Amino acid sequence: MHDLQAEFGQIDIYLFDQILRRRILPGMTILDAGCGFGRNLVYFLNEGYNILGADADPSAIAAVRHLAHTLPAANFRAEAIERMSFPDACADAVLSSAVLHFARDDEQFHAMLQGAWRTLRPGGLFFCRLASSIGIERQIQMIEGRRHLLPDGSVRYLVDEPLLLEITAKLHATLLDPIKTTVVQNQRSMTTWILRK
């Protein structure tokens, strides 16, 4: 029996969709900006992609280095996304999955986004999943600016469609897919935002 768990790990279903659509191909360099413990990296490691990763949590980086033991330890760095030391335009695809909504305020949100964006080569794919207010506008409580209390009890920096479209235009990027949002019943809303640089 085929072990899908061993092959794909806990990959985000929307990221898996980009692989199925051949937007992310073998031979590409993938940078996971905010990689956590590497849940989105198992498939890419199994397929021999060149992987780079950054996360502010040193224990997460230690776990990813263990997971990716065949790659140089320097590929995985314990550093904030807004201050990543990877060079400009070093990646063919940059992943930002469930990361940007941890921003404290507008300044940090834009710094994190720019930190990830600058590492993407022209023509590269930017895959982003983040919390939004889309579809749950009446169920959230504003704390300050774009930081809100969600029905699930968490506090997140929330985007909406106008902001994502405005940023897309400012980046001179192409929106590859319509903005897609999944509303998790009475808990939170997660939006997928996919750009071509």
Secondary structure, 3 states (H helix, E strand, C coil): CCCHHHHHCCCCHHHHHHHHCCCCCCCCEEEEECCCCCCCCHHHHHCCCEEEEEECCHHHHHHHHHHCCCCCHHHEEECCHHHCCCCCCCEEEEEEECCHHHCCCHHHHHHHHHHHHCCEEEEEEEEEEEEECCCCHHHCEEEECCEEECCCCCEEECECHHHHHHHHHHCCCEECCCCEEEEECCCEEEEEEEEEC
